[in-house]
Amino acid sequence: MTSLEDIEHYIDRIALGDRDAFASLYNSTSAKLFGVTLRVLNNRAEADDALQEVYIKVWRAAGRYQSNGLSPMTWLITIARNHAIDRLRARKKGQAGLDEVAELADPAAGPEAQAIASSQRAQINDCLDELPADRAESVRRAYLDGDTYQDLADLMQVPLNTIRTWLRRSLIKLKDCLSK
């Protein structure tokens, strides 16, 4: 059984960055603090996650601990309890009611937007078909697939500046075609 003086000593050593003291504190207090987080959260997995976060807080706050006649366990339990309550509040805050969910907008395009996009897609494909096959392939690969100019030059076995010229002229032709 670890005494309160031992726990205070561990906390003092943790403030100095002593990992062995941290391991000793964890071994001697984790069962009690897990019980606190589990009682508040009523979920084993979430309580286990909360416990790990509590010990991170203890590691960071150990330098602020002052033995003032109170039990060091009171300080640790307060940290665990407050953290578990914060998680519980965050969980409840994140849950939307059914009425709120019904009011959420659907991010997908509606039927009208889908019809317009389909029409535009068909028009772009028709205009691409008017280009020579190698130019259309270059435009598709550069602007739809993300190929670099150098990748295209290597693939088409032409100089880099030729690819740039093809793409510039092809875009001009596509612009003219789409404006009809």
ROSE-4610 file (N, C-alpha, C; in Angstrom, 1 decimal, always signed):
// ROSE-4610
residu = [M/M/M/T/T/T/S/S/S/L/L/L/E/E/E/D/D/D/I/I/I/E/E/E/H/H/H/Y/Y/Y/I/I/I/D/D/D/R/R/R/I/I/I/A/A/A/L/L/L/G/G/G/D/D/D/R/R/R/D/D/D/A/A/A/F/F/F/A/A/A/S/S/S/L/L/L/Y/Y/Y/N/N/N/S/S/S/T/T/T/S/S/S/A/A/A/K/K/K/L/L/L/F/F/F/G/G/G/V/V/V/T/T/T/L/L/L/R/R/R/V/V/V/L/L/L/N/N/N/N/N/N/R/R/R/A/A/A/E/E/E/A/A/A/D/D/D/D/D/D/A/A/A/L/L/L/Q/Q/Q/E/E/E/V/V/V/Y/Y/Y/I/I/I/K/K/K/V/V/V/W/W/W/R/R/R/A/A/A/A/A/A/G/G/G/R/R/R/Y/Y/Y/Q/Q/Q/S/S/S/N/N/N/G/G/G/L/L/L/S/S/S/P/P/P/M/M/M/T/T/T/W/W/W/L/L/L/I/I/I/T/T/T/I/I/I/A/A/A/R/R/R/N/N/N/H/H/H/A/A/A/I/I/I/D/D/D/R/R/R/L/L/L/R/R/R/A/A/A/R/R/R/K/K/K/K/K/K/G/G/G/Q/Q/Q/A/A/A/G/G/G/L/L/L/D/D/D/E/E/E/V/V/V/A/A/A/E/E/E/L/L/L/A/A/A/D/D/D/P/P/P/A/A/A/A/A/A/G/G/G/P/P/P/E/E/E/A/A/A/Q/Q/Q/A/A/A/I/I/I/A/A/A/S/S/S/S/S/S/Q/Q/Q/R/R/R/A/A/A/Q/Q/Q/I/I/I/N/N/N/D/D/D/C/C/C/L/L/L/D/D/D/E/E/E/L/L/L/P/P/P/A/A/A/D/D/D/R/R/R/A/A/A/E/E/E/S/S/S/V/V/V/R/R/R/R/R/R/A/A/A/Y/Y/Y/L/L/L/D/D/D/G/G/G/D/D/D/T/T/T/Y/Y/Y/Q/Q/Q/D/D/D/L/L/L/A/A/A/D/D/D/L/L/L/M/M/M/Q/Q/Q/V/V/V/P/P/P/L/L/L/N/N/N/T/T/T/I/I/I/R/R/R/T/T/T/W/W/W/L/L/L/R/R/R/R/R/R/S/S/S/L/L/L/I/I/I/K/K/K/L/L/L/K/K/K/D/D/D/C/C/C/L/L/L/S/S/S/K/K/K]
num = [1/1/1/2/2/2/3/3/3/4/4/4/5/5/5/6/6/6/7/7/7/8/8/8/9/9/9/10/10/10/11/11/11/12/12/12/13/13/13/14/14/14/15/15/15/16/16/16/17/17/17/18/18/18/19/19/19/20/20/20/21/21/21/22/22/22/23/23/23/24/24/24/25/25/25/26/26/26/27/27/27/28/28/28/29/29/29/30/30/30/31/31/31/32/32/32/33/33/33/34/34/34/35/35/35/36/36/36/37/37/37/38/38/38/39/39/39/40/40/40/41/41/41/42/42/42/43/43/43/44/44/44/45/45/45/46/46/46/47/47/47/48/48/48/49/49/49/50/50/50/51/51/51/52/52/52/53/53/53/54/54/54/55/55/55/56/56/56/57/57/57/58/58/58/59/59/59/60/60/60/61/61/61/62/62/62/63/63/63/64/64/64/65/65/65/66/66/66/67/67/67/68/68/68/69/69/69/70/70/70/71/71/71/72/72/72/73/73/73/74/74/74/75/75/75/76/76/76/77/77/77/78/78/78/79/79/79/80/80/80/81/81/81/82/82/82/83/83/83/84/84/84/85/85/85/86/86/86/87/87/87/88/88/88/89/89/89/90/90/90/91/91/91/92/92/92/93/93/93/94/94/94/95/95/95/96/96/96/97/97/97/98/98/98/99/99/99/100/100/100/101/101/101/102/102/102/103/103/103/104/104/104/105/105/105/106/106/106/107/107/107/108/108/108/109/109/109/110/110/110/111/111/111/112/112/112/113/113/113/114/114/114/115/115/115/116/116/116/117/117/117/118/118/118/119/119/119/120/120/120/121/121/121/122/122/122/123/123/123/124/124/124/125/125/125/126/126/126/127/127/127/128/128/128/129/129/129/130/130/130/131/131/131/132/132/132/133/133/133/134/134/134/135/135/135/136/136/136/137/137/137/138/138/138/139/139/139/140/140/140/141/141/141/142/142/142/143/143/143/144/144/144/145/145/145/146/146/146/147/147/147/148/148/148/149/149/149/150/150/150/151/151/151/152/152/152/153/153/153/154/154/154/155/155/155/156/156/156/157/157/157/158/158/158/159/159/159/160/160/160/161/161/161/162/162/162/163/163/163/164/164/164/165/165/165/166/166/166/167/167/167/168/168/168/169/169/169/170/170/170/171/171/171/172/172/172/173/173/173/174/174/174/175/175/175/176/176/176/177/177/177/178/178/178/179/179/179/180/180/180]
x = [+0.8/+0.0/+0.9/+0.6/+1.4/+0.9/+1.7/+1.3/+1.1/+0.4/+0.2/+1.5/+2.4/+3.7/+4.4/+4.3/+4.9/+4.3/+3.0/+2.3/+2.8/+2.9/+3.4/+4.8/+5.6/+7.0/+7.0/+6.1/+6.1/+5.7/+4.7/+4.3/+5.4/+6.1/+7.3/+8.3/+8.6/+9.6/+9.1/+7.8/+7.2/+7.4/+7.3/+7.5/+8.9/+9.8/+11.2/+11.4/+10.4/+10.5/+10.9/+10.7/+11.1/+10.1/+10.5/+9.5/+9.3/+10.3/+10.1/+9.1/+9.1/+8.2/+6.8/+6.7/+5.4/+4.8/+5.7/+5.2/+4.8/+5.5/+5.1/+3.8/+3.6/+2.3/+1.2/+1.4/+0.4/+0.0/+1.0/+0.8/+0.0/+0.3/-0.4/-1.7/-2.0/-3.3/-4.2/-3.8/-4.6/-5.9/-6.0/-7.2/-8.3/-7.8/-8.8/-9.3/-8.4/-8.8/-9.6/-9.3/-10.2/-11.6/-11.7/-13.0/-13.8/-13.1/-13.7/-14.2/-13.3/-13.7/-14.8/-14.8/-15.8/-17.2/-17.2/-18.4/-19.0/-18.3/-18.8/-19.3/-18.4/-18.7/-19.6/-19.5/-20.4/-20.1/-18.8/-18.4/-16.9/-16.6/-15.2/-14.2/-14.5/-13.5/-13.3/-14.3/-14.2/-13.5/-13.8/-13.1/-11.6/-11.3/-9.9/-9.2/-9.8/-9.2/-9.1/-10.1/-10.1/-9.0/-8.8/-7.7/-6.3/-6.1/-4.8/-4.6/-5.7/-5.6/-5.4/-6.0/-5.8/-4.4/-3.7/-2.3/-1.4/-1.8/-1.1/-1.2/-2.4/-2.6/-1.8/-1.7/-0.9/+0.5/+1.0/+2.4/+2.7/+1.8/+2.0/+1.8/+0.9/+0.5/+1.2/+2.1/+2.7/+3.5/+4.1/+4.8/+3.9/+2.6/+1.7/+1.1/+1.4/+0.8/+1.5/+0.7/+1.2/+0.6/+1.5/+0.9/+0.5/-0.8/-1.3/-2.1/-1.7/-2.4/-3.5/-3.9/-4.9/-4.2/-4.9/-4.4/-4.1/-2.9/-2.6/-3.6/-4.3/-5.3/-6.5/-6.8/-7.9/-7.6/-6.3/-5.9/-6.1/-5.6/-5.6/-7.1/-7.9/-9.3/-10.1/-9.7/-10.4/-10.0/-8.8/-8.4/-9.2/-9.2/-9.9/-11.4/-12.0/-13.4/-13.8/-13.0/-13.3/-13.1/-12.1/-11.8/-12.9/-13.4/-14.5/-15.8/-16.0/-17.2/-17.1/-15.9/-15.7/-16.0/-15.5/-15.8/-17.3/-17.9/-19.4/-20.1/-19.8/-20.4/-20.2/-19.0/-18.6/-19.4/-19.6/-20.3/-21.8/-22.4/-23.8/-24.0/-23.0/-23.1/-23.0/-22.2/-22.0/-23.2/-24.1/-25.3/-26.4/-26.8/-27.9/-29.2/-30.3/-31.6/-32.1/-33.1/-33.7/-34.3/-34.8/-35.4/-34.3/-33.1/-32.0/-31.4/-31.4/-30.9/-31.8/-33.1/-34.0/-33.8/-33.3/-33.1/-31.8/-30.9/-29.6/-29.7/-29.0/-29.0/-28.2/-28.7/-27.9/-26.9/-25.6/-24.5/-24.4/-25.1/-25.1/-25.9/-25.4/-26.1/-27.6/-28.5/-29.9/-30.1/-31.3/-31.5/-31.3/-31.6/-31.4/-29.9/-29.1/-27.6/-27.0/-27.5/-27.0/-27.3/-28.5/-28.8/-27.9/-27.7/-26.9/-25.4/-24.9/-23.6/-23.4/-24.5/-24.4/-24.4/-25.2/-25.2/-23.9/-23.3/-22.0/-20.9/-21.0/-20.0/-20.1/-21.3/-21.5/-20.9/-21.2/-20.7/-19.1/-18.5/-17.0/-16.5/-17.1/-16.7/-16.8/-17.9/-18.1/-16.9/-16.6/-15.6/-14.2/-13.9/-12.7/-12.6/-13.7/-13.7/-13.3/-13.5/-13.2/-11.6/-10.9/-9.5/-8.8/-7.6/-6.9/-6.7/-6.7/-6.7/-5.5/-4.3/-3.2/-3.4/-4.0/-4.2/-5.3/-6.3/-7.4/-6.9/-6.1/-5.5/-4.6/-3.8/-2.9/-3.8/-4.8/-5.7/-6.3/-6.8/-7.5/-6.4/-5.3/-4.2/-3.7/-3.6/-3.0/-4.0/-5.3/-6.2/-7.2/-7.3/-8.2/-7.5/-6.4/-5.6/-4.4/-4.1/-3.0/-1.6/-1.4/-0.1/+0.7/+2.0/+2.8/+3.1/+3.5/+3.9/+5.1/+6.0/+7.1/+6.6/+5.7/+5.1/+4.5/+3.8/+3.1/+4.2/+5.2/+6.2/+6.9/+7.2/+7.8/+6.8/+5.6/+4.6/+4.4/+4.3/+4.0/+5.3/+6.4/+7.7/+7.9/+7.6/+7.7/+8.4/+9.0/+9.7/+8.7/+9.2/+8.3/+7.6/+8.3/+7.6/+6.5/+6.6/+5.6/+4.3/+4.5/+3.3/+2.7/+3.5/+2.9/+2.1/+2.7/+2.0/+0.7/+0.7/-0.5/-1.6/-1.2/-2.2/-2.8/-1.9/-2.4/-3.4/-3.0/-3.8/-5.1/-5.0/-6.2/-7.2/-6.7/-7.6/-8.3/-7.5/-8.2/-9.3/-9.0/-10.0/-11.3/-11.0/-12.1/-12.9/-12.2/-13.0/-13.9/-13.4/-14.2/-15.4/-15.1/-16.1/-17.2/-16.8/-17.8/-18.6/-18.1/-18.8/-19.8/-19.9/-20.9/-22.2]
y = [-1.2/+0.0/+1.2/+2.1/+3.3/+4.4/+5.1/+6.1/+7.4/+8.3/+9.6/+10.4/+10.2/+10.8/+10.3/+9.0/+8.5/+9.2/+9.3/+9.9/+11.4/+12.1/+13.5/+13.5/+12.6/+12.5/+12.2/+11.3/+11.0/+12.3/+13.0/+14.2/+15.2/+15.4/+16.3/+15.9/+14.6/+14.1/+14.2/+14.0/+14.2/+15.6/+16.6/+18.0/+18.3/+17.4/+17.5/+16.7/+16.0/+15.2/+13.7/+13.2/+11.9/+10.9/+10.1/+9.1/+7.9/+7.6/+6.4/+6.8/+8.0/+8.5/+8.5/+8.9/+8.9/+7.5/+6.5/+5.1/+4.6/+5.0/+4.6/+5.2/+6.5/+7.1/+6.5/+6.2/+5.5/+4.2/+3.4/+2.0/+2.1/+3.1/+3.1/+3.9/+4.6/+5.4/+5.2/+4.5/+4.4/+3.6/+2.6/+1.9/+2.8/+3.6/+4.5/+5.6/+6.2/+7.2/+6.6/+5.4/+4.8/+4.6/+4.2/+4.1/+5.4/+6.5/+7.9/+8.2/+8.0/+8.3/+7.4/+6.1/+5.2/+5.5/+5.9/+6.3/+7.5/+8.5/+9.7/+9.4/+8.7/+8.5/+7.3/+6.3/+5.1/+4.3/+4.4/+3.7/+3.4/+2.0/+1.6/+2.2/+2.1/+2.6/+4.1/+4.8/+6.3/+6.6/+5.8/+6.1/+5.8/+4.7/+4.4/+5.5/+6.1/+7.2/+8.4/+8.7/+9.8/+9.6/+8.4/+8.2/+8.5/+8.2/+8.5/+10.0/+10.7/+12.2/+12.8/+12.2/+12.7/+12.6/+11.5/+11.4/+12.3/+12.7/+13.7/+15.0/+15.3/+16.6/+16.6/+15.4/+15.3/+15.6/+15.0/+15.2/+16.7/+17.4/+18.8/+19.7/+19.3/+20.2/+19.8/+18.8/+18.4/+19.5/+20.4/+21.6/+22.5/+22.5/+23.4/+22.8/+21.5/+20.9/+21.4/+21.8/+22.2/+21.4/+20.8/+20.0/+21.0/+21.1/+22.1/+21.4/+20.2/+19.5/+18.6/+18.8/+18.0/+16.7/+15.7/+14.5/+14.7/+14.2/+14.3/+13.6/+12.6/+11.8/+12.7/+13.7/+14.6/+15.4/+15.9/+16.6/+15.8/+14.5/+13.6/+13.3/+13.0/+12.7/+13.9/+15.1/+16.3/+16.4/+16.2/+16.3/+15.3/+14.1/+13.0/+13.3/+13.7/+13.9/+15.1/+16.2/+17.4/+17.0/+16.2/+15.9/+15.0/+14.0/+13.1/+13.9/+14.9/+15.7/+16.6/+17.1/+17.8/+17.0/+15.7/+14.8/+14.5/+14.3/+14.0/+15.2/+16.4/+17.6/+17.7/+17.4/+17.5/+16.4/+15.2/+14.2/+14.6/+15.2/+15.6/+16.7/+17.6/+18.8/+18.4/+17.3/+16.9/+16.1/+15.6/+14.9/+15.8/+15.7/+16.6/+15.8/+16.5/+15.9/+15.5/+14.7/+14.4/+15.6/+16.5/+17.7/+18.5/+18.6/+19.3/+18.6/+17.3/+16.5/+16.7/+16.8/+16.9/+18.2/+19.2/+20.5/+20.7/+19.7/+19.8/+19.7/+20.6/+20.6/+19.5/+18.9/+17.9/+18.5/+18.2/+18.8/+18.4/+17.3/+16.8/+17.8/+17.8/+18.7/+18.2/+19.1/+18.7/+18.3/+17.8/+17.3/+18.4/+19.6/+20.7/+20.9/+20.9/+21.1/+19.9/+18.7/+17.5/+17.5/+18.0/+18.1/+19.1/+20.2/+21.2/+20.7/+20.1/+19.5/+18.4/+17.6/+16.6/+17.2/+18.2/+18.9/+19.6/+20.2/+20.8/+19.8/+18.7/+17.6/+17.1/+16.9/+16.4/+17.4/+18.7/+19.8/+19.8/+19.6/+19.6/+18.4/+17.2/+16.0/+16.2/+16.8/+17.0/+18.0/+19.0/+19.9/+19.2/+18.4/+17.6/+16.7/+16.1/+15.2/+16.0/+17.3/+18.0/+18.3/+18.1/+18.2/+17.0/+17.1/+15.9/+15.0/+13.7/+12.7/+13.0/+13.2/+13.4/+14.7/+15.8/+17.0/+16.8/+16.1/+15.9/+15.1/+14.0/+13.2/+14.0/+15.0/+15.8/+16.7/+17.3/+18.2/+17.3/+16.2/+15.3/+15.0/+14.5/+14.1/+15.3/+16.4/+17.6/+18.2/+18.4/+19.1/+18.3/+17.0/+16.1/+15.1/+14.6/+13.6/+14.2/+15.4/+16.1/+15.7/+15.2/+15.0/+16.3/+16.3/+17.5/+17.6/+18.8/+19.0/+18.0/+17.8/+16.9/+15.5/+15.1/+13.7/+13.6/+14.6/+14.5/+14.5/+15.3/+15.4/+14.0/+13.4/+12.0/+11.0/+11.1/+10.1/+10.3/+11.5/+11.8/+11.8/+11.7/+11.7/+13.0/+14.1/+15.4/+16.4/+17.4/+18.4/+19.1/+19.5/+20.1/+21.3/+22.2/+23.4/+23.0/+21.9/+21.5/+21.2/+20.5/+20.2/+21.5/+22.4/+23.7/+24.4/+24.3/+24.9/+24.2/+22.9/+22.0/+22.4/+22.5/+22.7/+24.1/+25.1/+26.5/+26.6/+26.1/+26.1/+25.3/+24.2/+23.4/+24.1/+24.7/+25.5/+26.6/+27.3/+28.3/+27.8/+26.6/+26.0/+25.5/+25.0/+24.6/+25.8/+26.9/+28.1/+28.5/+28.5/+29.0/+28.0/+26.7/+25.7/+25.8/+26.1/+26.1/+27.4/+28.5/+29.7/+29.8/+28.7/+28.7/+28.4]
z = [+0.0/+0.0/+0.0/-0.9/-1.1/-0.1/+0.6/+1.6/+0.8/+1.5/+0.9/+0.8/+1.7/+1.5/+0.3/+0.0/-1.2/-2.5/-2.5/-3.6/-3.8/-2.7/-2.7/-3.3/-2.8/-3.3/-4.8/-5.3/-6.7/-7.5/-7.0/-7.7/-7.8/-6.6/-6.6/-7.7/-7.8/-8.7/-10.2/-10.4/-11.7/-12.2/-11.2/-11.6/-12.1/-11.7/-12.2/-13.5/-13.9/-15.2/-14.9/-13.7/-13.4/-13.9/-14.9/-15.5/-14.6/-13.9/-12.9/-11.9/-11.4/-10.4/-11.0/-12.3/-13.0/-13.1/-13.4/-13.5/-12.2/-11.1/-9.8/-9.4/-9.7/-9.4/-10.1/-11.4/-12.2/-11.6/-11.3/-10.7/-9.4/-8.6/-7.3/-7.3/-8.3/-8.3/-9.4/-10.5/-11.7/-11.4/-10.6/-10.3/-9.7/-8.8/-8.1/-9.1/-9.9/-10.8/-12.0/-12.4/-13.4/-12.9/-11.6/-11.0/-11.0/-10.8/-10.8/-12.2/-13.2/-14.6/-15.1/-14.7/-15.1/-14.5/-13.2/-12.5/-13.2/-13.7/-14.3/-15.7/-16.5/-17.9/-18.2/-17.4/-17.5/-18.8/-19.3/-20.5/-20.3/-20.3/-20.1/-21.0/-22.3/-23.3/-23.1/-23.0/-22.8/-21.5/-20.5/-19.2/-19.3/-20.0/-20.2/-20.9/-22.0/-22.7/-21.8/-21.0/-20.1/-19.1/-18.6/-17.6/-18.2/-19.5/-20.1/-20.2/-20.5/-20.6/-19.2/-18.2/-16.8/-16.5/-16.8/-16.4/-17.2/-18.4/-19.2/-18.5/-18.0/-17.2/-15.9/-15.3/-14.0/-14.4/-15.4/-15.8/-16.0/-16.7/-17.0/-15.8/-14.9/-13.8/-12.5/-12.5/-11.2/-10.6/-11.4/-10.8/-10.0/-10.3/-9.6/-8.3/-8.1/-6.9/-5.7/-4.7/-3.4/-2.3/-1.5/-0.4/+0.7/+0.9/+1.8/+2.9/+3.3/+4.3/+3.8/+2.6/+2.0/+1.3/+1.1/+0.6/-0.9/-1.4/-2.8/-3.6/-3.1/-3.8/-4.1/-3.2/-3.5/-4.7/-4.9/-6.0/-7.3/-7.2/-8.4/-8.7/-7.7/-8.0/-8.6/-8.1/-8.6/-10.1/-10.5/-11.9/-12.7/-12.2/-12.9/-13.1/-12.0/-12.0/-12.9/-12.8/-13.7/-15.2/-15.4/-16.8/-17.4/-16.6/-17.0/-17.2/-16.3/-16.5/-17.8/-18.1/-19.3/-20.5/-20.5/-21.6/-21.7/-20.6/-20.6/-21.2/-20.8/-21.4/-22.9/-23.3/-24.7/-25.5/-24.9/-25.6/-25.7/-24.7/-24.7/-25.7/-25.7/-26.6/-28.1/-28.4/-29.7/-30.3/-29.4/-29.9/-30.3/-31.5/-32.0/-31.8/-31.5/-31.4/-32.8/-32.8/-34.1/-34.8/-34.1/-34.7/-35.4/-34.7/-35.3/-36.6/-36.5/-37.6/-38.8/-38.6/-39.7/-40.5/-39.8/-40.4/-41.1/-41.0/-41.6/-43.2/-43.8/-45.3/-45.8/-47.0/-47.6/-48.5/-48.3/-49.0/-50.5/-50.8/-52.2/-53.1/-54.4/-55.3/-55.5/-55.7/-56.0/-57.4/-57.7/-59.1/-60.2/-59.9/-60.9/-61.2/-60.1/-60.2/-60.9/-60.6/-61.3/-62.8/-63.1/-64.6/-65.3/-64.7/-65.3/-65.4/-64.4/-64.4/-65.5/-65.6/-66.7/-68.1/-68.2/-69.5/-69.8/-68.8/-69.0/-69.3/-68.6/-68.8/-70.2/-70.7/-72.1/-73.1/-72.9/-73.7/-73.7/-72.6/-72.5/-73.2/-73.0/-73.7/-75.3/-75.7/-77.2/-77.7/-76.9/-77.4/-77.3/-76.3/-76.3/-77.5/-77.9/-79.1/-80.4/-80.4/-81.6/-81.7/-80.6/-80.6/-81.2/-81.7/-82.1/-80.9/-81.1/-80.0/-79.0/-79.5/-78.6/-77.7/-78.4/-77.6/-76.6/-76.9/-76.0/-74.8/-75.1/-74.0/-73.1/-73.7/-72.9/-72.0/-72.5/-71.7/-70.5/-70.8/-69.8/-68.7/-69.2/-68.2/-67.4/-68.0/-67.3/-66.3/-66.7/-65.9/-65.2/-65.5/-64.8/-63.9/-64.5/-63.7/-62.9/-63.2/-62.5/-62.9/-64.1/-64.7/-64.9/-64.6/-64.9/-66.3/-66.7/-68.1/-68.5/-67.6/-67.8/-68.0/-67.2/-67.3/-68.7/-69.2/-70.5/-71.6/-71.5/-72.5/-72.6/-71.5/-71.5/-72.1/-71.7/-72.2/-73.7/-74.2/-75.6/-76.5/-75.8/-76.5/-77.3/-76.7/-77.4/-76.4/-76.9/-76.0/-75.1/-73.9/-72.9/-73.4/-74.2/-74.8/-75.7/-76.4/-77.3/-76.5/-75.4/-74.5/-74.1/-73.7/-73.2/-74.3/-75.5/-76.7/-77.0/-77.0/-77.2/-76.2/-74.9/-73.9/-74.0/-74.3/-74.4/-75.6/-76.8/-77.9/-77.7/-77.1/-76.8/-75.9/-74.9/-74.0/-74.7/-75.6/-76.4/-77.3/-77.9/-78.8/-77.9/-76.7/-75.8/-75.4/-75.1/-74.7/-75.8/-77.1/-78.2/-78.4/-78.3/-78.5/-77.4/-76.2/-75.1/-75.1/-75.8/-75.8/-76.9/-77.8/-78.9/-78.3]
